[in-house]
Amino acid sequence: MDQSGITPNTSNQQLVSNGDNDSATALLQEKQARRRENLRDVSFVEYMTVGILCFINLINYMDRFTIAGVLGDVKKEFNIGDDQAGLLQTVFVVAYMVFAPIFGYLGDRYSRRWIMAGGVALWSLTTFVGSFFTNFGMFAFFRGLVGIGEASYSTIAPTIISDLFVGNVRSKMLAFFYFAIPVGSGLGYIVGSVAGAAAHNWRWGLRVTPFLGAVAVALIAWVMTDPERGQAEDSHIRATSYKADIRSLVRNPSFMLSTLAFTCVAFVTGALAWWGPQFIFLGLTLQPNMQHITLERVSLMFGGITMTSGLLGVPLGAWLGAALVKRFPRAHAVICGLGLLLSAPAMTLGLVLCDHYFYGPFVAMFIGEVFLNLNWAIVADMSLYVVVPPRRSTAEAFQILISHMFGDAGSPYLVGVISESLKKSLGTMPQESPSNSVQFRALQYALFVTCFVEVIGGVFFLLTSIYIVRDKLKVDRAIAEAEAQSAEPSHSNAQEHAAGE
């Protein structure tokens, strides 16, 4: 069995010679090219399916970051420090990543429609019920249950898009899908702060998305279409064992390097999304005449720049990828790498300016987030087109497991732990409450870690560019060979029938 997962028949001779294989690959690419530029061929049902997936992705990320928008109120009510506040997000992400491989396995073999419907119902219900707990342990436990539900959706949704479209049409649809991540994250801050302020209770911010989730379950069950695996590429490759799937993914350099790079992205976005509003708020309170500033206002502004940077960065990355990849096949990986390398200094500047200027940190972080958002749609497209269709849910799940295990599962907690340790070294006695200045400086030094991780991620993306063309060609050849093998029996029968006549 080769890396692509195809088992050639070598009992007598190869079914497809190298020349025929290359010819079949060229025909497959030509067939896909006829569909890839024409959005007019996309049906209304397909548009509806992508729209539903985007809507769910939007409320998915709204739910994740609602708490971040009211983190100060959460800390006060439960009387917890930065380390336990970061642990809330870590519990969610650990449950999310642990269950992702399970749903990835199921998603490659069973009905994706009902797996997603059950998952969305689970996280909507547990979000709503969890908002009523006053015990920190139970509240954290239910955040973990929310992560299980969201894992069922995130591992499967991109593979449905990959089975509906190919080429640039797929890239555009994935851009639309991942466009919902920064926008939904920004809405999470806004919904959390606005709903909490309106009700004078931060818990009401958590009770908005469950009602939207109920609508999403109905749309999945009765409107969304679930295509056959590999439908868009006319793939006839059969599913292999889970062990073979994992072995193939581990031996795929483009997939593994892009996964490591995306792990760095997850680390950075997890830490900054969780601690960003709190950090900026602390910095602004240290400035003269800024004591009136509130965390709710800062969360609104941070949510606004997160949404706006996504509105600009995600489509820009998709457009650059589509414009350059035809002339420069390695463009996707290079764009992602340069985006992270340009984001790092902008984010560093934003962290440095927080206690000196009001608008400066927001502008710097906006620029940094735009560059960071260039990769969302592109890295998803890369991960799909270097993996054969019947193992793409497994690939998504594997990438989620690795990127969250070493990325945002630990980064909010790690930053919180570093911050708490630095407070002691900055002169705060154990029995004393740290001043705003000490809290800010400790959190600032802890967040500098994210800037170094961005540089590491950029390097991994650039290394991915070395292998991306070769690994994509292997997938195209595997699909073409499987199609040729499936067509051969009918061709032989036709020849026998003609000979008999």
VEXDREN-2710 file (C-alpha; in Angstrom, 1 decimal):
% VEXDREN-2710
k/r/px/py/pz
1/MET/0.0/0.0/0.0
2/ASP/1.5/3.4/-0.9
3/GLN/1.1/6.7/0.9
4/SER/-2.1/7.5/-0.9
5/GLY/-3.8/4.5/0.5
6/ILE/-4.3/2.7/-2.9
7/THR/-3.3/-1.0/-3.0
8/PRO/-2.0/-1.7/-6.6
9/ASN/-2.7/-5.1/-8.2
10/THR/0.7/-6.6/-8.8
11/SER/-0.2/-10.2/-9.3
12/ASN/0.4/-10.1/-13.1
13/GLN/1.2/-6.6/-14.0
14/GLN/0.2/-3.1/-13.0
15/LEU/-3.3/-2.2/-14.1
16/VAL/-2.2/1.2/-15.1
17/SER/1.2/1.9/-16.5
18/ASN/3.1/5.1/-15.6
19/GLY/2.2/6.7/-18.9
20/ASP/-1.5/5.7/-18.6
21/ASN/-1.5/6.9/-15.0
22/ASP/-0.2/10.3/-16.0
23/SER/-2.7/10.5/-18.7
24/ALA/-5.5/9.6/-16.4
25/THR/-4.3/12.2/-13.9
26/ALA/-4.3/14.8/-16.6
27/LEU/-7.8/13.9/-17.6
28/LEU/-9.0/14.1/-14.0
29/GLN/-7.4/17.5/-13.6
30/GLU/-9.0/18.7/-16.8
31/LYS/-12.4/17.4/-15.7
32/GLN/-12.0/19.2/-12.3
33/ALA/-10.8/22.4/-14.0
34/ARG/-14.0/22.6/-16.0
35/ARG/-15.9/22.9/-12.7
36/ARG/-13.5/24.9/-10.5
37/GLU/-14.0/28.4/-11.9
38/ASN/-17.7/28.4/-12.5
39/LEU/-19.9/29.3/-9.4
40/ARG/-22.9/29.3/-11.7
41/ASP/-22.9/25.5/-11.7
42/VAL/-23.3/25.4/-7.9
43/SER/-26.9/24.4/-7.1
44/PHE/-29.2/26.2/-4.7
45/VAL/-29.1/23.2/-2.3
46/GLU/-25.3/23.2/-2.3
47/TYR/-25.3/27.0/-1.5
48/MET/-27.8/26.3/1.3
49/THR/-25.6/23.5/2.7
50/VAL/-22.5/25.8/2.8
51/GLY/-24.7/28.6/4.3
52/ILE/-25.9/26.3/7.1
53/LEU/-22.3/25.1/7.8
54/CYS/-21.2/28.7/8.0
55/PHE/-24.0/29.6/10.3
56/ILE/-23.2/26.8/12.7
57/ASN/-19.5/27.7/12.6
58/LEU/-20.4/31.2/13.4
59/ILE/-22.4/30.3/16.6
60/ASN/-19.8/27.7/17.4
61/TYR/-17.1/30.4/17.8
62/MET/-19.5/32.8/19.4
63/ASP/-20.1/30.2/22.1
64/ARG/-16.3/29.6/22.6
65/PHE/-15.4/33.2/23.3
66/THR/-18.5/34.5/25.1
67/ILE/-16.8/33.8/28.4
68/ALA/-13.6/35.6/27.3
69/GLY/-15.7/38.8/26.9
70/VAL/-16.8/38.7/30.5
71/LEU/-13.7/37.0/32.0
72/GLY/-13.3/39.7/34.7
73/ASP/-16.8/39.0/36.0
74/VAL/-16.3/35.3/35.9
75/LYS/-13.1/35.6/38.0
76/LYS/-14.9/37.8/40.5
77/GLU/-17.9/35.5/41.0
78/PHE/-15.9/32.3/41.3
79/ASN/-13.0/34.1/43.2
80/ILE/-10.3/32.6/41.0
81/GLY/-6.9/33.7/39.6
82/ASP/-5.5/33.9/36.2
83/ASP/-4.4/30.2/36.3
84/GLN/-7.9/28.8/37.0
85/ALA/-9.5/31.3/34.6
86/GLY/-7.2/29.9/31.9
87/LEU/-8.1/26.4/33.0
88/LEU/-11.7/27.0/31.9
89/GLN/-10.7/27.2/28.3
90/THR/-8.2/24.4/28.7
91/VAL/-10.9/22.0/30.0
92/PHE/-13.1/22.9/26.9
93/VAL/-10.3/22.4/24.4
94/VAL/-9.0/19.1/26.0
95/ALA/-12.4/17.6/25.7
96/TYR/-12.7/19.0/22.2
97/MET/-9.4/17.4/21.0
98/VAL/-9.8/14.1/22.8
99/PHE/-13.1/13.4/21.2
100/ALA/-12.2/14.7/17.7
101/PRO/-10.5/11.5/16.6
102/ILE/-13.6/9.5/17.6
103/PHE/-15.8/11.7/15.5
104/GLY/-13.3/11.7/12.7
105/TYR/-13.4/7.9/12.5
106/LEU/-17.2/8.0/12.6
107/GLY/-17.4/10.8/10.0
108/ASP/-15.5/8.7/7.4
109/ARG/-17.8/5.8/7.8
110/TYR/-21.3/6.8/9.0
111/SER/-23.9/9.5/8.4
112/ARG/-22.3/12.9/8.9
113/ARG/-25.7/14.6/9.0
114/TRP/-26.8/12.9/12.2
115/ILE/-23.4/13.0/13.9
116/MET/-23.4/16.8/13.4
117/ALA/-27.0/17.2/14.5
118/GLY/-26.4/15.2/17.7
119/GLY/-23.2/17.2/18.4
120/VAL/-24.8/20.6/17.9
121/ALA/-27.7/19.6/20.2
122/LEU/-25.3/18.4/22.9
123/TRP/-23.2/21.6/23.0
124/SER/-26.3/23.8/22.9
125/LEU/-27.9/22.0/25.8
126/THR/-24.8/21.8/27.9
127/THR/-24.0/25.5/27.3
128/PHE/-27.5/26.5/28.5
129/VAL/-27.5/24.1/31.6
130/GLY/-24.0/25.0/32.5
131/SER/-24.8/28.7/32.7
132/PHE/-26.9/28.0/35.9
133/PHE/-24.1/26.4/38.0
134/THR/-22.6/28.5/40.8
135/ASN/-19.9/25.9/41.7
136/PHE/-16.7/26.4/39.7
137/GLY/-16.0/22.7/39.4
138/MET/-19.4/21.9/37.8
139/PHE/-19.2/24.9/35.6
140/ALA/-15.8/23.8/34.3
141/PHE/-17.1/20.2/33.8
142/PHE/-20.0/21.4/31.6
143/ARG/-17.6/23.5/29.6
144/GLY/-15.8/20.2/28.8
145/LEU/-19.1/18.7/27.7
146/VAL/-19.6/21.7/25.3
147/GLY/-16.2/20.8/23.8
148/ILE/-17.4/17.2/23.1
149/GLY/-20.4/18.5/21.1
150/GLU/-18.3/21.0/19.2
151/ALA/-15.8/18.3/18.2
152/SER/-18.4/16.4/16.3
153/TYR/-19.1/19.4/14.1
154/SER/-15.6/20.8/13.5
155/THR/-14.1/17.5/12.3
156/ILE/-16.8/16.8/9.8
157/ALA/-18.1/20.1/8.3
158/PRO/-15.0/20.9/6.1
159/THR/-15.1/17.4/4.6
160/ILE/-18.7/18.0/3.4
161/ILE/-17.5/21.1/1.5
162/SER/-14.6/19.1/0.0
163/ASP/-17.0/16.5/-1.3
164/LEU/-19.2/19.1/-2.9
165/PHE/-16.6/21.2/-4.7
166/VAL/-13.1/21.1/-6.2
167/GLY/-10.3/23.6/-7.1
168/ASN/-11.0/27.3/-6.7
169/VAL/-14.7/26.8/-6.0
170/ARG/-13.7/24.7/-3.1
171/SER/-11.2/27.3/-1.9
172/LYS/-13.9/30.0/-2.1
173/MET/-16.4/28.0/-0.2
174/LEU/-13.8/27.1/2.5
175/ALA/-12.9/30.8/2.7
176/PHE/-16.6/31.5/3.3
177/PHE/-16.7/28.7/6.0
178/TYR/-13.6/29.9/7.8
179/PHE/-14.6/33.5/7.5
180/ALA/-17.1/32.6/10.3
181/ILE/-14.3/31.9/12.8
182/PRO/-12.9/35.5/13.4
183/VAL/-16.4/37.0/12.9
184/GLY/-18.0/34.5/15.3
185/SER/-15.2/35.0/17.8
186/GLY/-15.7/38.8/17.7
187/LEU/-19.4/38.3/18.1
188/GLY/-18.7/36.2/21.1
189/TYR/-17.0/39.0/22.9
190/ILE/-19.8/41.4/21.9
191/VAL/-22.7/39.1/22.8
192/GLY/-21.1/38.2/26.1
193/SER/-20.5/41.8/27.1
194/VAL/-23.7/43.3/25.8
195/ALA/-26.1/40.6/27.0
196/GLY/-24.3/40.5/30.4
197/ALA/-24.5/44.3/30.8
198/ALA/-28.1/44.4/29.7
199/ALA/-29.2/41.7/32.2
200/HIS/-26.6/42.8/34.9
201/ASN/-25.6/39.1/34.9
202/TRP/-22.7/37.7/32.8
203/ARG/-24.5/34.3/32.6
204/TRP/-27.0/35.6/30.1
205/GLY/-24.3/36.0/27.5
206/LEU/-24.1/32.1/27.5
207/ARG/-27.8/31.7/27.0
208/VAL/-28.0/33.3/23.5
209/THR/-26.2/30.7/21.3
210/PRO/-28.2/27.6/22.6
211/PHE/-31.4/29.0/21.0
212/LEU/-29.5/29.5/17.7
213/GLY/-28.2/26.0/18.1
214/ALA/-31.7/24.6/18.2
215/VAL/-32.3/26.3/14.8
216/ALA/-29.1/24.8/13.5
217/VAL/-30.1/21.3/14.4
218/ALA/-33.4/21.7/12.5
219/LEU/-31.5/23.0/9.4
220/ILE/-29.0/20.1/9.5
221/ALA/-31.8/17.5/9.8
222/TRP/-34.1/18.8/7.1
223/VAL/-32.3/21.2/4.7
224/MET/-28.5/20.3/4.6
225/THR/-27.3/17.7/2.0
226/ASP/-24.7/15.1/2.8
227/PRO/-22.8/14.2/-0.4
228/GLU/-21.1/10.9/-1.0
229/ARG/-17.4/10.9/0.0
230/GLY/-15.2/12.0/-2.9
231/GLN/-18.3/13.0/-5.0
232/ALA/-16.8/16.2/-6.4
233/GLU/-13.6/14.4/-7.5
234/ASP/-15.4/11.3/-8.9
235/SER/-13.2/9.4/-6.4
236/HIS/-13.6/5.6/-6.3
237/ILE/-11.0/5.1/-3.5
238/ARG/-12.3/2.9/-0.8
239/ALA/-11.9/3.5/2.9
240/THR/-9.1/1.7/4.6
241/SER/-8.6/0.7/8.2
242/TYR/-8.1/3.4/10.9
243/LYS/-4.5/2.2/11.5
244/ALA/-3.7/2.5/7.8
245/ASP/-5.3/6.0/7.7
246/ILE/-3.1/7.2/10.6
247/ARG/0.0/5.6/9.2
248/SER/-0.6/7.4/5.8
249/LEU/-1.1/10.7/7.5
250/VAL/2.0/10.5/9.6
251/ARG/4.1/9.7/6.5
252/ASN/2.6/12.7/4.6
253/PRO/5.2/15.5/5.1
254/SER/2.9/18.3/3.8
255/PHE/0.1/17.3/6.1
256/MET/2.3/16.9/9.2
257/LEU/4.3/20.1/8.7
258/SER/1.1/22.2/8.0
259/THR/-0.4/20.5/11.1
260/LEU/2.6/21.6/13.2
261/ALA/2.3/25.1/11.7
262/PHE/-1.4/25.3/12.5
263/THR/-0.6/24.1/16.0
264/CYS/1.3/27.3/16.4
265/VAL/-1.6/29.3/15.0
266/ALA/-3.9/27.6/17.6
267/PHE/-1.5/28.4/20.4
268/VAL/-1.4/32.1/19.5
269/THR/-5.1/32.6/18.8
270/GLY/-6.1/30.6/21.9
271/ALA/-4.0/32.7/24.2
272/LEU/-4.7/36.1/22.6
273/ALA/-8.4/35.5/22.3
274/TRP/-8.7/34.4/25.9
275/TRP/-6.5/37.0/27.5
276/GLY/-6.7/39.9/25.0
277/PRO/-9.6/41.9/26.4
278/GLN/-8.4/41.5/30.0
279/PHE/-4.8/42.5/29.1
280/ILE/-5.8/45.6/27.1
281/PHE/-8.2/46.6/30.0
282/LEU/-5.4/46.4/32.5
283/GLY/-3.1/48.4/30.3
284/LEU/-5.6/51.2/29.7
285/THR/-6.4/51.5/33.4
286/LEU/-2.7/52.5/34.0
287/GLN/-3.0/55.5/31.7
288/PRO/-4.0/58.9/33.1
289/ASN/-7.7/59.7/32.9
290/MET/-8.6/56.1/31.9
291/GLN/-9.8/54.9/35.2
292/HIS/-13.4/55.1/33.9
293/ILE/-12.8/52.5/31.2
294/THR/-14.8/49.2/31.6
295/LEU/-14.0/45.6/30.6
296/GLU/-17.3/45.5/28.7
297/ARG/-16.2/48.5/26.5
298/VAL/-12.8/46.9/25.9
299/SER/-14.4/43.6/25.0
300/LEU/-16.7/45.4/22.5
301/MET/-13.7/47.1/20.8
302/PHE/-11.6/43.9/20.8
303/GLY/-14.6/42.0/19.4
304/GLY/-14.9/44.7/16.7
305/ILE/-11.3/44.5/15.6
306/THR/-11.4/40.7/15.6
307/MET/-14.5/40.7/13.4
308/THR/-13.1/43.4/11.0
309/SER/-9.7/41.7/10.7
310/GLY/-11.5/38.5/9.8
311/LEU/-13.7/40.3/7.3
312/LEU/-10.5/41.5/5.6
313/GLY/-7.9/38.8/6.3
314/VAL/-9.8/35.6/5.4
315/PRO/-11.0/36.8/2.0
316/LEU/-7.6/38.4/1.3
317/GLY/-5.8/35.1/2.0
318/ALA/-8.2/33.2/-0.2
319/TRP/-7.9/35.7/-3.0
320/LEU/-4.1/35.7/-2.9
321/GLY/-4.1/31.9/-2.9
322/ALA/-6.4/31.7/-5.9
323/ALA/-4.5/34.4/-7.8
324/LEU/-1.0/33.0/-7.2
325/VAL/-1.3/29.2/-7.0
326/LYS/-1.7/28.8/-10.8
327/ARG/1.6/30.5/-11.5
328/PHE/3.3/29.5/-8.2
329/PRO/2.0/26.1/-7.0
330/ARG/3.6/26.5/-3.6
331/ALA/1.8/29.8/-3.0
332/HIS/-0.6/28.5/-0.4
333/ALA/2.0/27.4/2.1
334/VAL/4.2/30.5/1.4
335/ILE/1.3/32.9/2.0
336/CYS/0.5/31.2/5.4
337/GLY/4.2/31.4/6.4
338/LEU/4.7/35.0/5.5
339/GLY/1.4/35.9/7.2
340/LEU/2.6/34.6/10.5
341/LEU/6.1/36.1/10.2
342/LEU/4.5/39.6/9.5
343/SER/1.9/39.1/12.3
344/ALA/4.5/38.6/15.0
345/PRO/6.1/42.1/15.1
346/ALA/2.7/43.7/14.8
347/MET/1.4/41.7/17.8
348/THR/4.6/42.5/19.8
349/LEU/4.1/46.2/19.1
350/GLY/0.4/45.9/20.3
351/LEU/1.5/44.3/23.6
352/VAL/4.1/47.0/24.2
353/LEU/1.8/50.0/23.5
354/CYS/-1.1/49.0/25.8
355/ASP/-0.1/51.0/28.8
356/HIS/0.9/54.1/26.8
357/TYR/-1.7/54.7/24.1
358/PHE/-5.4/54.2/23.7
359/TYR/-5.8/53.5/20.0
360/GLY/-2.2/52.3/19.3
361/PRO/-2.6/48.8/20.7
362/PHE/-5.9/48.2/18.9
363/VAL/-4.4/49.3/15.5
364/ALA/-1.3/47.2/16.0
365/MET/-3.3/44.1/17.0
366/PHE/-5.7/44.7/14.1
367/ILE/-2.8/44.6/11.6
368/GLY/-1.4/41.5/13.4
369/GLU/-4.7/39.7/13.2
370/VAL/-5.2/40.5/9.5
371/PHE/-1.9/38.8/8.7
372/LEU/-2.8/35.9/11.1
373/ASN/-6.2/35.5/9.4
374/LEU/-4.6/35.0/6.0
375/ASN/-4.1/31.3/6.7
376/TRP/-7.6/30.1/7.9
377/ALA/-9.1/29.1/4.5
378/ILE/-5.8/28.3/2.9
379/VAL/-4.5/25.8/5.5
380/ALA/-7.8/24.0/5.4
381/ASP/-7.7/23.7/1.6
382/MET/-4.1/22.4/1.8
383/SER/-4.9/19.8/4.4
384/LEU/-7.8/18.5/2.2
385/TYR/-6.1/18.3/-1.2
386/VAL/-3.0/16.4/0.1
387/VAL/-5.2/13.7/1.6
388/VAL/-7.4/11.2/-0.4
389/PRO/-11.2/11.7/0.1
390/PRO/-12.1/8.6/2.2
391/ARG/-9.8/9.7/5.1
392/ARG/-10.4/13.4/5.2
393/SER/-12.5/13.4/8.3
394/THR/-9.8/11.4/10.0
395/ALA/-7.2/13.9/8.8
396/GLU/-9.3/16.8/10.1
397/ALA/-9.7/15.0/13.5
398/PHE/-6.0/14.2/13.6
399/GLN/-5.1/17.9/12.9
400/ILE/-7.6/19.1/15.5
401/LEU/-6.1/16.6/18.1
402/ILE/-2.5/17.7/17.5
403/SER/-3.1/21.4/17.0
404/HIS/-5.2/21.7/20.1
405/MET/-3.2/19.3/22.3
406/PHE/-0.1/21.4/21.8
407/GLY/-1.8/24.7/20.9
408/ASP/-4.8/26.3/22.5
409/ALA/-5.5/23.4/25.0
410/GLY/-2.6/24.6/27.1
411/SER/-1.8/28.2/25.9
412/PRO/-4.5/30.0/28.0
413/TYR/-3.6/28.0/31.1
414/LEU/0.2/28.3/30.4
415/VAL/-0.1/32.1/30.0
416/GLY/-2.1/32.2/33.2
417/VAL/0.4/30.1/35.1
418/ILE/3.3/32.3/33.9
419/SER/1.4/35.4/34.8
420/GLU/0.7/34.2/38.3
421/SER/4.4/33.2/38.8
422/LEU/5.6/36.6/37.5
423/LYS/3.4/38.4/40.0
424/LYS/5.4/36.9/42.8
425/SER/8.7/37.8/41.2
426/LEU/7.4/41.3/40.6
427/GLY/7.1/41.9/44.4
428/THR/3.6/40.8/45.3
429/MET/3.3/39.0/48.6
430/PRO/1.1/35.9/48.8
431/GLN/-1.4/37.5/51.2
432/GLU/-1.6/40.7/49.1
433/SER/-3.8/41.4/46.1
434/PRO/-1.5/42.4/43.2
435/SER/-1.9/46.0/41.9
436/ASN/-3.1/46.7/38.4
437/SER/0.4/47.5/37.4
438/VAL/1.8/44.2/38.6
439/GLN/-1.1/42.3/37.0
440/PHE/-0.6/44.1/33.7
441/ARG/3.2/43.6/33.6
442/ALA/3.0/39.9/34.5
443/LEU/0.4/39.2/31.8
444/GLN/2.3/41.2/29.2
445/TYR/5.5/39.2/29.8
446/ALA/3.5/36.0/29.6
447/LEU/1.9/37.0/26.3
448/PHE/5.2/37.7/24.7
449/VAL/5.5/33.9/24.3
450/THR/2.9/34.0/21.6
451/CYS/5.0/36.2/19.4
452/PHE/7.9/33.7/19.4
453/VAL/5.4/30.9/18.6
454/GLU/4.2/32.8/15.6
455/VAL/7.7/32.9/14.1
456/ILE/8.0/29.1/14.7
457/GLY/4.7/28.6/12.9
458/GLY/5.8/30.7/10.0
459/VAL/8.9/28.5/9.5
460/PHE/6.8/25.3/9.5
461/PHE/4.6/26.7/6.8
462/LEU/7.6/27.6/4.7
463/LEU/8.9/24.1/5.1
464/THR/5.5/22.8/4.0
465/SER/6.0/24.6/0.7
466/ILE/8.9/22.2/-0.1
467/TYR/6.6/19.2/-0.3
468/ILE/3.1/20.5/-1.1
469/VAL/3.2/20.1/-4.9
470/ARG/4.5/16.6/-4.8
471/ASP/2.0/15.4/-2.2
472/LYS/-1.0/17.0/-4.0
473/LEU/0.1/15.2/-7.2
474/LYS/0.2/11.9/-5.4
475/VAL/-3.5/12.4/-4.4
476/ASP/-4.5/13.3/-8.0
477/ARG/-2.7/10.2/-9.2
478/ALA/-4.3/8.0/-6.6
479/ILE/-7.8/9.2/-7.6
480/ALA/-7.1/8.8/-11.3
481/GLU/-5.7/5.3/-10.8
482/ALA/-8.7/4.2/-8.7
483/GLU/-11.1/5.7/-11.4
484/ALA/-9.2/3.8/-14.1
485/GLN/-9.3/0.5/-12.1
486/SER/-13.1/0.9/-11.5
487/ALA/-13.7/1.6/-15.2
488/GLU/-11.7/-1.3/-16.5
489/PRO/-14.2/-4.2/-15.9
490/SER/-16.9/-2.4/-17.8
491/HIS/-14.5/-1.7/-20.6
492/SER/-13.5/-5.3/-20.7
493/ASN/-17.1/-6.4/-20.8
494/ALA/-17.8/-4.0/-23.7
495/GLN/-14.9/-5.5/-25.6
496/GLU/-16.1/-9.1/-25.0
497/HIS/-19.6/-8.1/-26.1
498/ALA/-18.2/-6.5/-29.3
499/ALA/-16.1/-9.6/-30.0
500/GLY/-19.1/-11.9/-29.6
501/GLU/-21.0/-9.9/-32.1
END
